[in-house]
Amino acid sequence: MSSFFLNKVKFLNKFTVSPMCQYSSLNGCPSEWHYHHLRNLIETGVGSMVVESTAVSKVGRITKKDLCLYNKKHLYSHKKLIKYLKKLRKIPIILQISHSGRKGSAEIPWIKKNKSLNKFHSWKTWAPSSIQRSKKWPKPKEMTKKDIEKVIDQFTHTAKLAFKAGYDGVEIHMAHGYLIHEFCSPVSNKRKDEYGIKGNNFKFQREVLRSIKKILPKNKIIGARVTGSDHLPQGIKVADCINLIQKLKQDGLDYVCISSGGIIPKTNMKFNKGFRLKMAKKIKEECKIFTRTSGCINDQKTLSLALKKYKLDSLALGRILIRDKYFLLKNKKLKLENELKQYNYCFN
Ligand SMILES: Cc1cc2nc3c(=O)[nH]c(=O)nc-3n(C[C@H](O)[C@H](O)[C@H](O)COP(=O)(O)O)c2cc1C
């Protein structure tokens, strides 16, 4: 499989590691677990990697164990991590940057799934409107314009630190029910001001992107993970996503990764094989932007179908690379044999 450039960044092939939060940081810094986890993933033969959702502020964490990047200690520890990973394989490493919004102040999911912290350990979360995620989640604070400006600055600051740390780009998290997604979705955004849904201006989303663009070094890239569908009758539809991407493209976005779901705990989303491929293909055709997607591309048949029929620019693989480290290398047709040459004879 051949390499390609996105701006000045060289990707070794179409496959990327999908970002997967480990909720295992030490005061926001990568821990030994991250070294183990990311080393395994970088050795799978992927052509690039997106590192897990990283908080731009304390309030913007999902849990108390989130990876963060907003102070000097965080910067130093990310720098060390990147140096380590780049020694293993020289592939682009992108950092996903995020604010949790009303989905923050949660228990660590691998201890208690989908649960908010109790009142003794919780913090007040922020959102476009003061609407709970569900009855079991706390009421967030409705953000003022000043809060919005603050969060834009925080995203920009974190992006700046990410570039300093050696990441090849940043991916703005606009999906999965976190803050920027909350501004996109009519389910969570009931604002009447210019940051509301009416008019589909995507003011907040565009301001975050434009602000980061101002400090984006020439040799780095910027992408976004966006919501193609809320999987709810009253939620975001593909047409809304296309509208958003077209605006972000005007502002200089380099790529999108199409995701979906998560605005509330229970939606109509079904985890079928390759379930976002069709939607992503449509979006790519309409928006003519570098497009990636993810979602249960987890057997060789679905992988071949994804490559042959849907022809996306990139595919993000998550859980399968953890369950089966050599999933990609086992597939001879992909011609990834230059990776881990020492193991070549093992995959015959
Ligand atoms: C443990 C875990 C953590 C995840 N964390 C993130 C994250 O930090 N950011 C994100 O955009 N998606 C996250 N996701 C979603 C994955 O990136 C991916 O899109 C999803 O798992 C579907 O792909 P898969 O079927 O190949 O795993 C996470 C998924 C899992 C299983």
The ligand as a MOL file (V3000), in Angstrom:
LIG
                    3D

  0  0  0     0  0            999 V3000
M  V30 BEGIN CTAB
M  V30 COUNTS 31 33 0 0 0
M  V30 BEGIN ATOM
M  V30 1 C -11.8730 2.2790 24.9300 0
M  V30 2 C -12.2950 3.2440 23.8610 0
M  V30 3 C -11.9350 4.5700 23.9820 0
M  V30 4 C -12.2910 5.4880 22.9890 0
M  V30 5 N -11.8670 6.7840 23.0820 0
M  V30 6 C -12.0900 7.6290 22.0650 0
M  V30 7 C -11.4870 8.9140 22.0500 0
M  V30 8 O -10.6830 9.2650 22.9000 0
M  V30 9 N -11.8170 9.7390 21.0340 0
M  V30 10 C -12.6470 9.3600 20.0160 0
M  V30 11 O -12.9180 10.1530 19.1210 0
M  V30 12 N -13.1740 8.1190 19.9890 0
M  V30 13 C -12.9040 7.2500 20.9590 0
M  V30 14 N -13.3770 5.9820 20.8830 0
M  V30 15 C -14.0360 5.5300 19.6510 0
M  V30 16 C -13.0000 4.8660 18.7190 0
M  V30 17 O -12.0480 5.8020 18.2770 0
M  V30 18 C -13.6410 4.2100 17.4970 0
M  V30 19 O -14.2060 5.1770 16.6710 0
M  V30 20 C -14.7050 3.2010 17.8910 0
M  V30 21 O -14.1960 2.2910 18.8420 0
M  V30 22 C -15.2050 2.4300 16.6660 0
M  V30 23 O -14.1480 1.8240 15.9760 0
M  V30 24 P -13.7550 0.2680 16.1990 0
M  V30 25 O -14.9960 -0.5330 15.9390 0
M  V30 26 O -12.6660 0.0300 15.1750 0
M  V30 27 O -13.2660 0.1160 17.5960 0
M  V30 28 C -13.0540 5.0590 21.8730 0
M  V30 29 C -13.4400 3.7210 21.7900 0
M  V30 30 C -13.0530 2.8110 22.7540 0
M  V30 31 C -13.4390 1.3640 22.5900 0
M  V30 END ATOM
M  V30 BEGIN BOND
M  V30 1 1 1 2
M  V30 2 1 2 3
M  V30 3 2 2 30
M  V30 4 2 3 4
M  V30 5 1 4 5
M  V30 6 1 4 28
M  V30 7 2 5 6
M  V30 8 1 6 7
M  V30 9 1 6 13
M  V30 10 2 7 8
M  V30 11 1 7 9
M  V30 12 1 9 10
M  V30 13 2 10 11
M  V30 14 1 10 12
M  V30 15 2 12 13
M  V30 16 1 13 14
M  V30 17 1 14 15
M  V30 18 1 14 28
M  V30 19 1 15 16
M  V30 20 1 16 17
M  V30 21 1 16 18
M  V30 22 1 18 19
M  V30 23 1 18 20
M  V30 24 1 20 21
M  V30 25 1 20 22
M  V30 26 1 22 23
M  V30 27 1 23 24
M  V30 28 2 24 25
M  V30 29 1 24 26
M  V30 30 1 24 27
M  V30 31 2 28 29
M  V30 32 1 29 30
M  V30 33 1 30 31
M  V30 END BOND
M  V30 END CTAB
M  END
